[in-house]
Amino acid sequence: MIPRGLLMNLVLGSLFPAGLAGQQNPASTPPNGVQEFPVVLQQSITAGKTPVGTKVQAKLSIATLVKGTVVPRNAILSGEVVESTAKNHSGPSRIGIRMDSANWKNGSMPMKVYMTPWYYPSVAEGGQNLQYGPTQPPSTTWNGAGAYPDANSPAYKPFPGGEPAKGQAVPDTPNSITSQHRVLMKNVESEHRSDGVLVLVSKHVNIKLDRFTTYVIAASDLNAK
């Protein structure tokens, strides 16, 4: 017979596998009182290009405790784009995403949460920043975590020192992991509309959200920790 304590550990281990930054326990409501959901979008979204009404899904990066219910890691959050305006000479870039439900294998939950200007950057194992997002200069279209270099750009170097010579072995590159600490998107702010919807706004760049970054969605603005 398996001891009760060991059995409980096995059950918890199966429910909450290593997720965001190696965290194994479900995330609960933080001290600021606003429930946070770290998620990875299942499609890219661009302000002004992705129309209002577009259905959106995101995968939860870590099990999250919500009012006594554990929403497991990899649960699918579903919602839609509620505002989408490209930056132009007369106004800023604006994008609003509302998630209305979470669904997983053995359950579901209604919710009303929005994309916030926070995200978890990727870093190299050992603490070296991969220099993807906030350190890159703004471009015409920006992905919320910084503009990824264009593969056709002279500045694009997939390996240290550029492309390896013909017949040369590809050099080792560091493995990327997700940081334990969320940061604000550069040049992006949040704004509450009169109807309570939270919208991302940028006067400097056209906001683009990609499928590789861990973003934070919540019911309201988040205070810096």
Secondary structure, DSSP 8 states (H G I E B T S, - for coil): ---HHHHHHHHHHHHS-S-GGG--S-B---TTS--EEEEEESS-EETTTS-TT-EEEEEESS-EEETTEEE-TT-EEEEEEEEEE--BTTB-EEEEEEEEEEEETTEEEEEEEEEEEEEE-EEETTS-B---STTS---SEE-SS-----TTSTT--SSTTSS--TT--------EEE-SS-EE-TT-EEEE-TTS-EEEEESSSEEEE-SSSEEEEESS-----
